[in-house]
Amino acid sequence: MCPKHCYSPLDFHHPPTIPSSHAHSFSMAQGDTSGLRARADELRKANAQRAAQQELQNGTNGGSSSSTGAPSAAQVAAAKEAHDKIVKAQNTHFEHGYRKVDTRDDQIIGGGKERALTHYNPGIVITEKGRETDKRVDTHESWEFGGPIGTAFMMVFFPNMMYYLWICLWFYDGRLVIPNGVDDIVPFLQRMGQHVYEDAFPTPRAIIGYGGLMVFEFALAWVMPGWMQEGLPVPSLNYKTLMYKCNALSSFYATLIVSAVLHVTGIYRLTEIIEHFGEYMTVAMISGFLLAIAIYLHAVLTGTAQRMSGNLLYDYFMGAALNPRIGPVDLKMWAEVRIPWVLLFLISVSGACKQYETYGYVTPNMAFMVLATGLYINACAKGEECIPQTWDMFHEKFGWLLIFWNFAGVPFTYSYSCVYIATHPPHVYKFSTLGYVALYTTLLTAYWIFDSSMAQKSRFRMQLQGTFVVRWTFPQMPWSTLKDPRYLQTEHGNALLVDGWWQFARKINYSADWIQATTWCVAAGFGSIIPYYYSIFFFAVLTHRCGRDFERCERKYGKDWEKYCKIIPYRFIPYVY
C-alpha cells in the first residue's frame, strides 16, 4: 500500500499523494455539474501522475506517509468552493431533529442524497481553519484530572485501592473491612501491610511469569505476519499518517497454543495466576510505573514530547510521548491490545482451570467469564485495524494514565468476578436456568452492538481516507460496514457520522461496553460488592471520558458541533440521556 498524506488544499507546503490503486469519486450538486466533472478529470490526471512519481520514489519516511508535488489550481478552487458552501450552510437555518436530518443542508452528505459538496475521496482534507483549531487543541491550556494535585493523588490512591480490594476479596470473604475504632487504625494498617508482604510480594515466580508474557507478546508483535493499516493524520506530525502492523489476532492464537502446551505439560500451570494473584498484581504495578518513567524520559531527552505543562508529576501522569515505537511495534497500540485483555482472558482461564481441579467441572458463571473476556480480546484483535482510527491513538499521550491501567489496572481489577467465583463455592453465585439465559443473552446482544458500532465508525473513517479493506476475521458481525453512510461535513475538514448505530446516540458504543461490563459483575452473584467495582468504576471512566471528548469537539468544530448535537441530542441512551 502506498502511503498517503492528508493535506489542506490551501496549503502549498503539504501536498497530497494518492495511490493509483484507489478510485477517486466526486459527487456534484445539481447544476454546475459539467464544470465539476472537468475539474474531476483534471484532478484524476494530476493524482495519477503524482502517484506514479511516488511509486518510483518509494519513500516511507520511517513508517509515516510522505508526499511530493503541489496542489493544482483546480484543487484550490474546489476546496474554496466547498468551504464557501459550508460557511453558507452554517449560517442558514435548517429543520434538523433527532434522526431526522434536513437534507437541504449542504453539510449533510451521503445516505442516498446527491452530495452538495465537491467531496474529494479518498483523503481526509483538513482546512486551514482546521489546522489552526488543531494547533490550539494540541496545546496545553488547562489542567485535567484535578491538575498536579489530583494526578499525584490518583497515582498514590489507585495502587493502594487495588491492594485493599484484593485483600478484602482474598482474606475477608469479599467484605469491605475497616478499623474497629480509632485505636485500631494503626493495627489495621499493619494487618493490611502484612497481607501485602506475605501474599503480594514480587516473587521470582511472578516476575518470570508476568515478565515472560510481556516479552513474548512483544516478540509476537514484532515477528508475526499482519495487516499494515494506515492511521489518521496526526496534527503534531504535520498531518502525516503512521502505519500500524496489525497482527494481534495471530499473536493471540499463538498465545493460546503456547499457554495450552505449557499448562498440559506442567511447565507452567495456568492455575498459578489465580493462586498467586497478589504477587502478579504487584509485579504488574511496578512494571507500569517503570515503563511510564522510561517512556517519559525518552520523549523528553529526544525532544519528542507533546503538549507539556511544565509540571513534572502532571506530565508524567498524562504522558510526554504520543507515538513511541520500537522497530515496527507501536508501543501504545501494543499496550492497548496485547497486554490488558490477553492477561485478563488468561486470568479467567486460570479461574476455570482452578475450578476444574477443585470440583471436576466448570460452573456456568466461570464459563461465562471465559466467554466474555474471550469475546473482548478477540474483538480487539480481529478489529485491530480499526484502533489506529481512535482518539487514544492519534491524540492521547502514552503516560502513566494509559500505561499503568493497561499493565495493571485493567487485568487486575476487571477480573474481580473471576477471583470471587474461583475462590467461593458454586452455591454462593448459582442462578436459575432462566437467569443464565438472561445473562448470556444480554452479554451477546451488548457485544454485537459494541463490536458493530465500533466497526461502523472506524470503517467509515477508513472509507473516507481510502484505506478500507475488509479483513475476513471471525466473527464478522452484521451491520458492521455502512454503505453510503450519511454524515456531517465540518468546516474543520473532518466528517461526523450520523448514520448506523451512531444516529441513536453520540456514544452508543460506551453504552454497550458498560452493559457488557455489568454482566461480568452480575456473573459473580450478589454476595459481595467488590466484583461490581468494574461496572461502577467503568461508568465513572466513560462519563468523564465522554465529557473530555465533547469539550474537545466543541472547541474543534464550533458551530458544526452544535448542529451535530441537534441531530443527535442523546449521549448514551436514546430518549433518556
Secondary structure, DSSP 4 states (H G I P E B T S, - for coil): ----B---TT-TTS--B--TTS--B----SS-HHHHHHHHHHHHHHHHHHHHHHHHH---TTTB----S---HHHHHHHHHHHHHHHHHHTS----BTTB--TT-TTEEBTTBPPSS---BSS----HHHHHHHHHHTS--S--TTHHHHHHHHHHHHHHHHHHHHHHHHHSTT-----SSGGGHHHHHHHHHHHHHHHSS--HHHHHHHHHHHHHHHHHHHHS--EEEE---BGGGTTB-BEEEE-HHHHHHHHHHHHHHHHHHTSS-THHHHHTHHHHHHHHHHHHHHHHHHHHHHHHHTT---S--S-HHHHHHH-S-SS-EETTEEHHHHHHHTTHHHHHHHHHHHHHHHHHHHHSS--HHHHHHHHHHHHHHHHHHHTGGGGGGSHHHHTS--SHHHHHIIIIIHHHHTTHHHHHHHTS-GGGS---HHHHHHHHHHHHHHHHHHHHHHHHHHHHHHHHHT------PSP--TT-S-SS--EEEPSSS-EEE-SGGGGT-TTHHHHHHHHHHHHHHHTTTTS-SGGGHHHHHHHHHHHHHHHHHHHHHHHHHTHHHHHHHHHS--SSSTTT-
